[in-house]
Amino acid sequence: MMKMARRKFLTSTLAGAGGMILGCSGAKAKRAAGGPPPGPFEIVPLGKTGLKVSRVGLGTGMRGGNRQSDHTRLGRERLEGLVRAAYDRGIRLFDMADLYGTHPYVGRALKPMPRDQYVLVSKIWVRRGGIPERERPGANILLDRFRKELATDYVDIVQIHCMTSKTWTDEQKKQMDLLEDLKAKGIIRAHGISCHSVEAMSAAAASPWVDVVHARVNAFGAAMDAPPEKVAPVLKQLRAAGKGVIGMKLVGEGRFRDDDHKKDESIRWALRPDRVDTMVVGCLSEAEIDDFTGRVAKIVNAAGSRA
């Protein structure tokens, strides 16, 4: 009975999306005007930040911790090649964190590319454990190291990583003030949090300080903070407040890697216009990049043809 109800919910939700994916009337007008059709490499606004990113970004933190991830475990040559391949295909958003240890790889891979042609995201780690050092210095100190590792003068987006508390805006006031100062100096362009609870996400929607959030999203609740039907209204609040929303866990932290149906349904779920601006996926090969971006293109084009 519960499985039947779940399937019925997903079917009705996704069917109702129909022509609503990505605001397809706008997509149709764009095609009529001779512009490129929307798809995985379309450059879109990230909330009200003024930043523009590709619809799909490359994540680098699959099973990340202690400055390692499945991406660093690929080795330098393969990971840097993966980043360059993503850029060559049209991906312009690259997601990192101090926790993952991927800054130097991404920095080297993108160094030949025009700096204004891609967006770098990183995150500072303030919780116990997770990184080798016991100390948790201020964001100003961390950004000096981040910029050296990334071989860049500025980092586009810096977030406070893995926020779960509904009162994080009080608990992280020091880091928030430091990040605000870095933004005023042009060292970063936007700040926010990576959300790991619905309560933290709701607090982000209400906070004027927040420019951008990471939110865990897919159609099946895998590796998410709550069931999709509870997360969706909070995503709508974030978007209504002008926050940039970066969706993550679209493949359920790898759980759906071999499940075509679940990957497609999760993309459809996320592409509703009141959910995310962009999606980052921790692809580990060029084939995975092509598979995911091909699915996005297929779903967006199908929705556009019905508009």
C-alpha positions as CSV (number, residue, x, y, z in Angstrom):
1,M,0.0,0.0,0.0
2,M,2.8,2.5,0.9
3,K,4.7,1.6,-2.2
4,M,1.6,2.2,-4.3
5,A,1.0,5.5,-2.7
6,R,4.6,6.6,-3.2
7,R,4.5,5.7,-6.9
8,K,1.2,7.5,-7.3
9,F,2.7,10.6,-5.7
10,L,5.7,10.6,-7.9
11,T,3.6,10.0,-11.1
12,S,1.2,12.8,-10.3
13,T,4.0,15.2,-9.3
14,L,6.1,14.6,-12.4
15,A,3.2,14.5,-14.8
16,G,2.0,17.8,-13.3
17,A,5.4,19.3,-14.1
18,G,4.8,18.7,-17.8
19,G,5.3,22.1,-19.5
20,M,6.5,23.7,-16.2
21,I,10.0,22.3,-16.5
22,L,12.4,25.3,-16.7
23,G,9.5,27.6,-17.5
24,C,9.1,26.2,-21.0
25,S,7.2,29.1,-22.5
26,G,10.4,31.1,-22.0
27,A,12.4,28.3,-23.6
28,K,10.0,28.3,-26.6
29,A,10.4,32.1,-27.0
30,K,14.2,31.7,-26.9
31,R,14.2,29.2,-29.7
32,A,11.8,31.4,-31.8
33,A,14.3,34.3,-31.3
34,G,17.1,32.1,-32.7
35,G,19.0,31.7,-29.4
36,P,20.4,28.4,-28.3
37,P,17.9,26.0,-26.7
38,P,18.1,25.6,-23.0
39,G,19.9,22.5,-21.7
40,P,22.8,21.3,-19.5
41,F,25.2,24.0,-20.7
42,E,22.8,26.9,-20.8
43,I,24.2,29.8,-18.8
44,V,21.6,30.8,-16.2
45,P,21.4,33.4,-13.4
46,L,22.2,32.1,-9.9
47,G,19.5,33.8,-7.8
48,K,20.1,37.5,-7.3
49,T,23.9,37.1,-6.9
50,G,24.7,38.5,-10.3
51,L,26.6,35.3,-11.1
52,K,25.8,33.2,-14.1
53,V,26.5,29.5,-14.2
54,S,25.9,26.5,-16.4
55,R,22.7,24.6,-15.8
56,V,24.9,21.6,-14.8
57,G,28.1,21.8,-12.8
58,L,30.8,19.3,-11.8
59,G,31.0,18.3,-8.2
60,T,34.3,17.0,-6.8
61,G,33.4,15.7,-3.4
62,M,31.9,12.2,-3.9
63,R,32.4,10.4,-0.5
64,G,34.6,13.3,0.6
65,G,36.4,13.8,4.0
66,N,39.8,14.5,5.4
67,R,40.8,16.3,2.2
68,Q,40.1,13.3,0.1
69,S,37.3,12.1,-2.1
70,D,36.6,9.6,-4.9
71,H,37.7,12.4,-7.2
72,T,41.2,12.8,-5.6
73,R,41.5,9.0,-5.5
74,L,41.3,9.1,-9.3
75,G,44.8,10.6,-9.2
76,R,46.1,13.9,-10.5
77,E,46.2,13.1,-14.2
78,R,42.7,11.6,-14.4
79,L,41.0,14.2,-12.2
80,E,42.5,17.2,-14.0
81,G,41.6,15.6,-17.3
82,L,38.0,15.2,-16.1
83,V,37.8,18.9,-15.1
84,R,39.2,20.0,-18.5
85,A,36.8,17.6,-20.3
86,A,33.9,19.1,-18.3
87,Y,35.0,22.6,-19.3
88,D,35.4,21.6,-23.0
89,R,31.8,20.3,-23.0
90,G,30.4,23.6,-21.7
91,I,30.3,23.1,-17.9
92,R,31.1,26.4,-16.2
93,L,30.4,25.6,-12.5
94,F,33.0,23.7,-10.4
95,D,32.1,22.7,-6.9
96,M,34.7,22.1,-4.2
97,A,35.3,22.2,-0.5
98,D,38.2,22.3,1.9
99,L,36.9,18.9,3.1
100,Y,37.4,17.3,-0.4
101,G,41.0,18.4,-1.0
102,T,40.3,19.1,-4.7
103,H,41.4,22.8,-4.9
104,P,44.9,22.2,-6.4
105,Y,43.5,19.8,-9.0
106,V,40.8,22.1,-10.2
107,G,43.1,25.1,-10.0
108,R,45.7,23.5,-12.3
109,A,43.2,22.1,-14.7
110,L,41.4,25.5,-15.2
111,K,44.5,27.7,-15.1
112,P,44.7,28.1,-18.9
113,M,41.1,29.0,-19.2
114,P,39.8,32.7,-19.0
115,R,39.0,33.3,-15.4
116,D,35.8,35.1,-16.1
117,Q,34.4,32.1,-18.0
118,Y,33.8,29.8,-15.1
119,V,32.5,29.9,-11.5
120,L,34.4,28.4,-8.5
121,V,32.5,27.3,-5.4
122,S,34.2,26.2,-2.2
123,K,33.2,25.7,1.4
124,I,34.9,26.2,4.8
125,W,34.7,23.4,7.4
126,V,33.9,24.5,10.9
127,R,32.8,21.2,12.5
128,R,34.9,18.9,14.6
129,G,36.8,16.2,12.6
130,G,36.6,16.1,8.9
131,I,40.0,17.7,8.2
132,P,43.4,16.9,9.6
133,E,43.9,20.1,11.7
134,R,42.2,20.6,15.0
135,E,42.1,24.4,14.6
136,R,39.3,26.1,12.8
137,P,40.7,29.5,11.6
138,G,38.7,32.4,10.3
139,A,37.5,32.6,6.8
140,N,39.9,35.4,6.0
141,I,42.9,33.1,6.8
142,L,41.4,30.2,4.9
143,L,40.7,32.2,1.8
144,D,44.4,33.1,1.5
145,R,45.1,29.4,1.3
146,F,42.2,28.6,-0.9
147,R,43.2,31.2,-3.5
148,K,46.8,29.9,-3.6
149,E,45.6,26.3,-4.0
150,L,43.2,27.4,-6.8
151,A,45.7,29.8,-8.4
152,T,43.1,32.6,-8.5
153,D,42.7,36.1,-7.1
154,Y,39.2,35.5,-6.0
155,V,36.7,32.6,-5.3
156,D,33.2,33.2,-6.7
157,I,31.2,31.5,-4.0
158,V,32.3,30.5,-0.5
159,Q,29.9,28.7,1.9
160,I,29.9,27.4,5.4
161,H,29.8,23.7,5.0
162,C,27.3,21.2,6.4
163,M,25.0,23.4,8.4
164,T,22.3,21.4,10.4
165,S,21.3,23.7,13.2
166,K,18.2,25.9,12.9
167,T,20.2,28.6,14.8
168,W,23.3,28.4,12.7
169,T,23.0,32.2,11.9
170,D,23.8,32.9,15.6
171,E,26.4,30.1,16.0
172,Q,28.4,31.1,12.9
173,K,28.2,34.9,13.3
174,K,32.0,35.3,13.4
175,Q,32.5,33.4,10.1
176,M,29.6,35.2,8.5
177,D,31.1,38.6,9.3
178,L,34.5,37.6,8.0
179,L,32.9,36.3,4.7
180,E,30.9,39.5,4.4
181,D,34.1,41.5,4.7
182,L,35.8,39.3,2.1
183,K,32.9,39.9,-0.2
184,A,33.2,43.7,0.3
185,K,36.9,43.4,-0.6
186,G,36.2,41.4,-3.8
187,I,38.0,38.3,-2.5
188,I,34.8,36.4,-2.8
189,R,31.6,37.3,-4.8
190,A,28.9,35.6,-2.8
191,H,28.5,33.6,0.4
192,G,26.0,31.2,2.0
193,I,25.8,27.7,3.4
194,S,25.6,24.0,2.3
195,C,22.4,22.8,3.9
196,H,22.2,19.4,5.7
197,S,18.8,19.8,7.4
198,V,15.5,21.3,6.5
199,E,15.7,23.5,9.6
200,A,19.1,25.0,8.4
201,M,17.6,25.5,5.0
202,S,14.6,27.4,6.4
203,A,16.9,29.6,8.4
204,A,18.9,30.3,5.2
205,A,15.7,31.3,3.4
206,A,15.0,33.9,6.1
207,S,18.6,35.2,6.4
208,P,19.4,38.4,4.4
209,W,23.1,37.3,4.7
210,V,22.6,34.2,2.5
211,D,23.3,34.6,-1.2
212,V,23.6,31.0,-2.2
213,V,22.8,27.6,-0.8
214,H,23.5,24.0,-1.6
215,A,20.5,21.8,-1.1
216,R,20.2,18.0,-1.4
217,V,17.5,17.2,-4.0
218,N,16.2,14.2,-5.9
219,A,12.8,12.6,-6.5
220,F,13.3,9.7,-4.1
221,G,14.6,11.3,-0.8
222,A,18.0,9.4,-1.1
223,A,20.8,11.2,0.9
224,M,18.3,14.1,1.5
225,D,17.4,16.0,4.6
226,A,13.7,15.1,4.4
227,P,11.2,13.5,1.9
228,P,11.0,15.5,-1.4
229,E,7.5,16.8,-0.6
230,K,8.9,18.5,2.5
231,V,12.0,19.9,0.9
232,A,10.1,21.3,-2.1
233,P,8.3,24.1,-0.2
234,V,11.5,25.3,1.4
235,L,13.2,25.4,-2.0
236,K,10.4,27.6,-3.2
237,Q,10.9,29.9,-0.2
238,L,14.6,30.1,-1.1
239,R,13.9,31.0,-4.7
240,A,11.2,33.5,-3.7
241,A,13.8,35.2,-1.4
242,G,16.2,35.5,-4.3
243,K,18.7,33.0,-3.1
244,G,20.8,31.1,-5.6
245,V,20.0,27.4,-5.2
246,I,22.6,24.7,-6.2
247,G,21.1,21.2,-6.2
248,M,23.2,18.3,-5.1
249,K,22.7,14.5,-4.6
250,L,20.8,14.3,-7.9
251,V,22.1,10.8,-8.3
252,G,21.5,10.0,-4.6
253,E,25.2,10.1,-3.8
254,G,25.8,7.5,-6.4
255,R,22.9,5.2,-5.5
256,F,21.2,5.8,-8.8
257,R,24.3,5.5,-10.9
258,D,22.9,2.4,-12.7
259,D,19.2,3.3,-12.5
260,D,18.1,5.2,-15.6
261,H,14.6,5.7,-14.4
262,K,15.6,7.3,-11.1
263,K,18.2,9.6,-12.7
264,D,15.6,10.8,-15.2
265,E,12.9,11.3,-12.5
266,S,15.3,13.2,-10.2
267,I,16.3,15.5,-13.1
268,R,12.6,16.2,-13.9
269,W,11.9,16.9,-10.2
270,A,14.8,19.3,-9.8
271,L,14.1,21.2,-13.0
272,R,10.8,22.5,-11.9
273,P,11.1,26.4,-12.0
274,D,10.7,26.9,-8.2
275,R,13.3,24.4,-7.2
276,V,17.0,24.8,-8.2
277,D,19.0,27.2,-10.4
278,T,21.7,24.7,-11.2
279,M,22.7,21.1,-10.4
280,V,26.2,19.8,-9.4
281,V,26.9,16.1,-9.9
282,G,30.0,14.3,-8.8
283,C,30.7,12.5,-12.1
284,L,33.8,10.4,-12.0
285,S,34.3,9.9,-15.7
286,E,33.7,11.6,-19.0
287,A,31.1,8.9,-19.8
288,E,29.2,9.9,-16.6
289,I,29.3,13.6,-17.6
290,D,27.9,12.7,-21.0
291,D,25.2,10.5,-19.6
292,F,23.9,13.0,-17.1
293,T,24.1,16.0,-19.4
294,G,22.5,14.0,-22.2
295,R,19.6,13.2,-19.9
296,V,19.2,16.8,-19.0
297,A,19.2,17.8,-22.7
298,K,16.6,15.1,-23.5
299,I,14.3,16.1,-20.7
300,V,14.5,19.8,-21.3
301,N,14.0,19.4,-25.1
302,A,11.0,17.1,-24.6
303,A,9.4,19.6,-22.2
304,G,10.1,22.4,-24.6
305,S,8.5,20.6,-27.5
306,R,5.3,20.3,-25.5
307,A,5.2,24.0,-24.5
